[in-house]
C-alpha cells in the first residue's frame, strides 16, 4: 500500500504507516550507497581491470560509511538541539 492509501484510510499516523515510511527511507539510502559504490568501480570494470576493483571498492566503501556516520551524528545533534 502506498502513502496515498494510508492517507486515504486516515491511518498515516499508525505504527504500521511509520514503519512503511522508515523502510522506504532506508531503501532510498541503501540505493544511493550502492549507486555510489557502483559508479566508483564502473570505470575500472569497463576497462577490464578486475584485479583493481576490490581495493577501490574497499576505499570507497570506507569513505562512504565514514560520511554516513558523520551525517548521522550531525542529524542526531540537530535533532537534540531543536
C-alpha positions as CSV (number, residue, x, y, z in Angstrom):
1,X,0.0,0.0,0.0
2,X,1.4,3.4,-0.9
3,X,1.4,6.5,1.2
4,X,-1.7,7.8,-0.5
5,X,-3.5,4.7,0.5
6,X,-2.5,5.2,4.1
7,X,-3.7,8.8,4.0
8,X,-7.0,7.7,2.4
9,X,-7.9,5.5,5.3
10,X,-6.6,8.0,7.8
11,X,-4.0,5.6,9.1
12,X,-0.9,7.6,8.3
13,X,-0.1,8.2,12.0
14,X,-0.3,4.5,12.9
15,X,2.7,2.4,13.8
16,X,2.4,0.4,10.5
17,X,2.5,3.6,8.5
18,X,5.5,4.8,10.3
19,X,7.3,1.5,9.7
20,X,6.4,1.8,6.0
21,X,7.9,5.2,5.8
22,X,11.1,4.1,7.7
23,X,11.5,1.2,5.3
24,X,11.0,3.4,2.3
25,X,13.6,5.9,3.6
26,X,16.2,3.1,4.3
27,X,15.5,1.7,0.8
28,X,16.4,5.1,-0.7
29,X,19.5,5.5,1.4
30,X,20.8,2.0,0.6
31,X,20.1,2.6,-3.1
32,X,22.2,5.8,-3.0
33,X,25.0,3.9,-1.2
34,X,25.1,1.1,-3.8
35,X,25.0,3.5,-6.7
36,X,28.0,5.5,-5.2
37,X,30.0,2.3,-5.0
38,X,28.9,1.1,-8.5
39,X,29.9,4.5,-10.0
40,X,33.3,4.3,-8.3
41,X,34.0,0.8,-9.7
42,X,32.3,1.1,-13.1
43,X,35.2,2.7,-15.0
44,X,37.6,0.0,-13.9
45,X,35.2,-2.7,-14.9
46,X,34.7,-1.1,-18.3
47,X,38.5,-1.1,-18.8
48,X,38.6,-4.8,-17.9
49,X,40.8,-4.3,-14.8
50,X,39.0,-6.6,-12.4
51,X,42.0,-7.1,-10.0
52,X,41.9,-3.4,-9.1
53,X,38.2,-3.4,-8.2
54,X,38.5,-4.7,-4.7
55,X,40.9,-2.1,-3.3
56,X,38.9,0.7,-4.9
57,X,35.7,-0.8,-3.6
58,X,37.1,-1.1,-0.1
59,X,38.4,2.5,-0.2
60,X,35.1,3.9,-1.4
61,X,33.1,1.8,1.0
62,X,35.2,3.1,3.9
63,X,34.8,6.7,2.8
64,X,31.0,6.4,2.2
65,X,30.5,4.7,5.6
66,X,32.6,7.4,7.3
67,X,30.5,10.1,5.6
68,X,27.3,8.3,6.6
69,X,28.4,8.1,10.2
70,X,29.2,11.9,10.2
71,X,25.9,12.6,8.6
72,X,24.1,10.5,11.2
73,X,25.9,12.3,14.1
74,X,25.0,15.7,12.7
75,X,21.4,14.7,12.3
76,X,21.3,13.4,15.9
77,X,22.9,16.7,17.1
78,X,20.4,18.8,15.1
79,X,17.5,16.7,16.5
80,X,18.9,17.1,20.0
81,X,19.2,20.8,19.8
82,X,15.7,21.5,18.4
